[in-house]
Amino acid sequence: MANTNGLWYLITGASKGIGRSMSVQLAEKGVNVVLLARQSEALNQTANDVQAHAPSSFSIECDLGLPSSIAQASEVILERLSKLDGIVHNAGDIHPIKPLLEAAPSDWATSLMVNVVGAQALTSHLSPLLKGSHRTRITTISSGASLRPLASWSAYCSSKAALDMWARCLAEEGREHNISAISIAPGIVDTDMQKHIRAADSDDFPLRSTFVDYHVNGDLTQPDDVASQLLPLITEHTMEQSGQRFDVRDL
């Protein structure tokens, strides 16, 4: 990994899973991290672990499902920083796990807000920190569901597909500002999202047993391992790679 001392990266969904692992591993390499997540003891603990390596790092309570929360968090960041070298849009919501014709529109709206509209809102608010002579790298965490329709995951599949295209649009428009954007699918990772998937009602989710088997058979990868594979791309991807979608299993 290139020299990362003095860099500032923002990670959403930073309290647990891949977000936590990326935050800690970035800090271990000298990167200052802004950790965004809903308030929890897990966020506090992750912030402590990150600050042990990068003391200037800080956490902010932020619910990406609420525009007002995004605006408030952005104000704090704008007050404290003069630039951002990278953003990782990692936060995601798998709900509703329900047949498309039975899913409540309000649940669909929440999923789209967290998974894609929140990324746009946060990035837009923070645009003064992204533009300038410095290089800014933006990464979205994608999913195999952005390419493959899965029964009862219509909101998640649609929002992840939209997020992939959002990254491509940002890559197209960001070049003149020295901003690049990529998306990376992390594979099937042992996170809280997988727990929610396994806890879904079998009547609502025909593929539930498949995901239970992934867990039982030890097919899930660990967040720390995935983060270590992602970090080189997150911190070093080139302008020539901007706009591309990667899969961690191909790295």
N, C-alpha and C positions, 0 to 999 in steps of 0.2 A: 504494500500500500504506500502511496506517495506521502509526502510530508503533510500531516493533518493538523499540526499545532496551530492553534488560533482560529481554526474553522468553527463555524456555528451551523449546526444542523437542527432541524425541528422534526420530531417524530410524533405522529398521532397514534392513538391507541397504545401509548407507551408504557402502561402500567403492568401489562401481562404479556405472555406469549412471545411472538416474534418481535413485537414492539419493545418489550423490556430487554430482550436479548440484544437487539440492535443498539439500543441506547447505551447499555453497559459496555458492549464491545467497542462502540465508537469512542466512549469516554476513556476506555483503556488505551486507546491509540492517540489520545490527546485532543479529541474533538469536544468542544463544548456543546451541550445538548439542551434544547428546550423540549420538555416532555409534556405532551398534551394528552389528557384522558379525563374521564369523569372522576370526581373525587372519590378516593377510596384509600384504605390503608396500604393497598398494593402500590398505588401511585406514590405515596409517601416513602415506602420502602425502596422502590426503584430509584426515586430521586436521591435518597441517601447513598445508595450503592453507586450511582453515577457520580455524585459529588465527591466521593472518596477518590476518584481518579481525575475528575475535571471539576474543581470547586466552583467555578463560575456558572455551571449549569443550574437550571432551575425548572420547576414544574408549574403548570397552570391548570386549574380545573377547567375543563371545556367539554361540553356536550355537543357533538357535531350534528345532533338532531335538532338543535335550537339555534336559529340565526342570531338571536340576541347573545347567546353564550359565545358563539364564534366571534362576534363583533367585540365583545368585552375582552376576550383573550387576546385578540389581535391588537387592541389598544395597549395592553400591557407590554406585548412584544415590541411594538413600535416605539414605545417609550424607553425600553431598555437596550435595544440593539440598533446598530447603524447599518447592518447588513445581515443577510442569511446566505450561506454557501450551499445549503441544500435543504430540501424538504422531503420527507418520506411519508406519503399518504398511506398509512398502514391500517387505520381503524376500519372496521367493517361490521356489518350486521346481517346475519343469515335469515332473520325473520322477515316475513312470515313463511314458515314451512307448511304450506297448505296448497291444495289444488288451485290453479289460477282462477277458476270460476267461483271459488268459494272464499278467496282471500279478500279481506276488508280493504277498501281503497285507502283508509287511513294508515294501515300497516304498510301497504305498498309505498305510500308517500314517505313514511318514516325511513324505510329501507333506502329509497332513492336519495333522501336527504343526507343520511349518514354516509352512504357509499360513494356518492358522486357529487351531489350539489354542495355538500359540506366542503369537499376538496376544492371546488371552484370558489366558494365564498371565502374560505381561508386564504387561498392563494391570491385572490383579488385584493383582499384587505391588506395583505402583506407585500403587495407589489412594489412599494417604495424601497423595500429591503432587498428585492431581487434584481432590480435594474441597476446598472452601473458598470464600472470597469472590471469588477470582479466576476468570476465565473460562478454561476448558480446551477446546481444539478437537482432536478426534481424527479422523484421516483414514485410510481404508484404500485401498490401491491395488488396484482391481478389474481386470477384464478382460472383453473381449467373450465370453470362454469361460464367464463366469458366467451368461450368458443363452443361449448357443448350444452344444449338444453337438457335440464334435468327436471323430471316431474316434481312438482311442488316447490321448486326453487325459482319460480318465474321472476320474482322481484330481485333476488340476488343475481341470477344469470343476466337479467336485463341491465341492472345497475353496473355490474362488473364489465359488461360489454361496452356500456357507455363510458366507463372510466378509462378503458383502453383507448377509445377514440378521443376522449378528452386529452389524454397524454399526447396523442399524435397531433392534435390541434395545437396544443401548447408548444410542442416541438417545432411546428411550422411557424408559429408566430413569435416564438421566443428567440430565434436565431439572431435577430437584429439587436437583441438586448443581452446577448451572451448567456442565454438561458437554454438548457437542454432538458429533455424529458423522456423518460423511458418507463416501461412497465415490466414487472417481473412476476411470474406465477411461481409461488413457493412450494408447490406440491401439497401433499396431505400431511399436515403438521399436527402434533399432539397439543392442541390449545383448547381453551374454553369453548370455542366455536364447535369443535368436534364433540364436546360433551353435550351441547345443545342439540346437535344433529342426532346423536344416539338417544337422546331423551324424547325425540319427537314421537308423536302418535303414529303407529304403523299404518293406521287407516288413512292418515293424511300424507304419509311419506312412504311409498312403496319400496324405496331403496334403503330403508332404515337398516335392514339386516346386513346389507353390504358394508355399511359404515361401522356397524358393530363388529363385523368380522375383521375390518382393518385394524381395529383396536386389539381384539383378541389375538390376532395373528402377529402382532408386533410390526405392522406395516407403516405405522405413523412415524414420521421423522421428528426429531427433537428441535425445539426453537433455537437453541444455541448453535446446533449444527447448521441449520438453515441460515441463520444470521451470518455466520462466518463465510458462507458461500455467497451471500448477497452483497456484503460490504464492499468488495472490490469494485463491483459495477456501480453501486450507489455513490461511491466517492471518486471513481476514476473514469466513468464512461465518457466517451468522446463526443464531440459534436457530430461526427460521422455516424455514431450509434444512436443519436437522438431520433426519437420517433419509433424506435424498434420495441418489439415485445420479446421478452426472454422467458425461458422456463428454467428453473433452478436445476432440473434434472439433466439439462444439456450443458451446464457450466462445468 
